[in-house]
């Protein structure tokens, strides 16, 4: 794992027990950073979404870490509370949560003032599609690619796994309040 990825995801990647999956998850982020105009440092300053206006203060990485931590906690509760009737593969869940928005690195560009905007690539391919492409290049297994593909609204057209539902809901519960306004 390179130093940039270690700095971005060290703690969270360590939660993936399967070393091969951990390495492939890390490699996906390496590929994304290689292809992106964004740097690892940019991810700590740019807003996590372009859909909430220019005043959004929550960074891409703050949102991503929140989704991963909430997904991990949710998966652990599912495994503890349903007597094996409903289970969550924690490695798949965590890898999918870490990778869900990796494709945004190809969607975003920066203007001359360092403000992020949707670039030409992002006008044609949303991040679930580019994220799956990056993950497949790194050898990420289908059950994790499924989470990337299904985490956003595009996933409403397919049957989601338990892990994909968890990531989808963790992502949207930490996005929609910002999009729809925090106050009623």
C-alpha distance (Angstrom), angle and dihedral (degrees) to the residues before:
residue distance angle dihedral
X1 . . .
X2 3.78 . .
X3 3.79 122.6 .
X4 3.81 95.1 -106.7
X5 3.79 92.3 55.3
X6 3.80 91.3 43.1
X7 3.81 89.2 54.0
X8 3.82 92.7 47.6
X9 3.81 100.0 40.7
X10 3.81 110.7 7.5
X11 3.79 98.0 124.3
X12 3.78 96.2 39.1
X13 3.81 95.1 44.9
X14 3.80 89.2 52.9
X15 3.81 88.2 63.6
X16 3.83 89.8 67.5
X17 3.81 102.9 91.4
X18 3.81 96.6 -167.4
X19 3.81 105.1 82.4
X20 3.81 93.8 -156.5
X21 3.81 92.3 53.3
X22 3.81 90.9 44.7
X23 3.82 90.2 53.0
X24 3.81 93.0 46.6
X25 3.81 90.7 49.1
X26 3.80 89.9 51.4
X27 3.82 91.4 45.7
X28 3.81 90.3 54.3
X29 3.80 90.1 57.6
X30 3.80 90.4 46.8
X31 3.82 90.1 53.5
X32 3.79 91.4 47.6
X33 3.80 92.8 51.6
X34 3.82 90.7 47.3
X35 3.82 91.0 54.4
X36 3.80 96.9 39.0
X37 3.79 131.2 85.2
X38 3.81 85.5 -141.6
X39 3.78 124.0 91.8
X40 3.78 126.9 -145.9
X41 3.81 87.8 -104.8
X42 3.82 90.8 54.5
X43 3.80 89.3 59.9
X44 3.80 89.4 64.9
X45 3.81 92.4 54.7
X46 3.81 109.3 32.5
X47 3.82 117.4 86.7
X48 3.78 115.3 -99.6
X49 3.79 92.3 -123.4
X50 3.77 137.4 24.5
X51 3.82 91.3 -149.0
X52 3.81 98.8 78.1
X53 3.79 102.3 60.5
X54 3.78 134.0 -105.7
X55 3.82 97.3 -64.8
X56 3.82 96.9 66.5
X57 3.80 108.5 125.5
X58 3.82 99.8 -173.9
X59 3.79 108.2 103.0
X60 3.76 126.8 -137.7
X61 3.82 92.2 -108.0
X62 3.82 94.6 45.3
X63 3.79 89.3 55.7
X64 3.81 93.7 42.6
X65 3.81 93.1 50.2
X66 3.81 90.8 47.9
X67 3.81 91.1 52.9
X68 3.81 92.5 48.2
X69 3.82 94.1 47.1
X70 3.81 93.9 45.7
X71 3.82 91.0 46.2
X72 3.81 91.3 50.7
X73 3.81 91.7 49.8
X74 3.82 90.6 46.8
X75 3.80 93.2 49.2
X76 3.79 91.3 49.7
X77 3.82 90.7 51.4
X78 3.80 92.0 48.4
X79 3.81 90.2 51.9
X80 3.80 92.3 47.0
X81 3.79 100.0 44.5
X82 3.80 110.3 40.0
X83 3.82 101.4 59.8
X84 3.78 91.7 -124.1
X85 3.81 93.1 -57.1
X86 3.80 89.7 109.6
X87 3.78 117.9 24.9
X88 3.75 138.1 177.9
X89 3.81 123.9 -149.2
X90 3.80 98.1 -135.2
X91 3.80 96.7 -158.8
X92 3.80 92.0 51.0
X93 3.81 91.1 44.1
X94 3.81 95.4 49.9
X95 3.81 94.3 43.3
X96 3.81 90.1 48.7
X97 3.79 92.5 48.6
X98 3.82 91.4 49.2
X99 3.81 91.3 48.5
X100 3.81 101.3 38.8
X101 3.81 95.0 99.1
X102 3.82 100.3 27.0
X103 3.81 89.0 111.1
X104 3.80 90.3 64.0
X105 3.79 86.8 77.0
X106 3.81 86.3 71.3
X107 3.83 94.2 41.9
X108 3.78 97.1 54.5
X109 3.78 129.3 73.7
X110 3.79 130.5 175.9
X111 3.79 127.2 -124.9
X112 3.81 122.6 -139.7
X113 3.84 89.4 -85.2
X114 3.79 93.3 53.2
X115 3.82 94.9 -105.9
X116 3.78 115.1 142.6
X117 3.78 122.8 -124.2
X118 3.79 137.7 166.2
X119 3.79 106.9 -83.0
X120 3.77 128.5 -150.8
X121 3.82 92.8 -89.5
X122 3.80 90.3 53.5
X123 3.80 91.5 53.1
X124 3.78 89.1 63.2
X125 3.80 104.3 32.2
X126 3.77 126.4 32.3
X127 3.77 120.1 -144.4
X128 3.84 97.6 -99.3
X129 3.81 88.4 64.0
X130 3.80 97.7 41.9
X131 3.81 90.0 42.5
X132 3.80 91.8 56.1
X133 3.79 90.1 47.6
X134 3.82 92.0 52.5
X135 3.81 92.0 45.2
X136 3.79 93.2 49.8
X137 3.82 90.0 50.8
X138 3.81 87.2 56.3
X139 3.82 92.5 48.5
X140 3.82 96.4 -109.7
X141 3.84 109.9 167.9
X142 3.80 122.8 -107.1
X143 3.82 95.4 -108.8
X144 3.83 89.7 61.5
X145 3.82 93.7 41.3
X146 3.80 86.1 53.6
X147 3.82 89.7 60.8
X148 3.81 91.4 50.7
X149 3.80 91.0 48.9
X150 3.82 95.0 44.0
X151 3.82 103.0 40.0
X152 3.82 95.9 88.5
X153 3.80 131.8 47.5
X154 3.81 90.5 -73.6
X155 3.80 86.0 71.9
X156 3.80 91.3 63.9
X157 3.80 88.0 81.9
X158 3.81 95.9 59.9
X159 3.79 139.8 51.9
X160 3.82 108.5 -94.1
X161 3.79 126.5 -146.0
X162 3.80 118.9 -126.7
X163 3.81 89.7 -101.0
X164 3.82 91.3 50.6
X165 3.82 90.8 50.5
X166 3.79 90.8 51.5
X167 3.81 93.9 50.5
X168 3.81 91.8 42.9
X169 3.80 92.8 53.2
X170 3.81 94.8 41.8
X171 3.80 89.2 51.4
X172 3.79 95.3 47.3
X173 3.80 96.4 42.8
X174 3.81 88.2 56.9
X175 3.82 93.4 43.5
X176 3.81 110.0 38.2
X177 3.82 96.7 60.2
X178 3.82 88.0 58.1
X179 3.80 93.3 44.2
X180 3.80 95.0 45.4
X181 3.79 96.7 39.2
X182 3.79 125.3 -91.5
X183 3.80 94.7 -119.9
X184 3.78 129.3 59.7
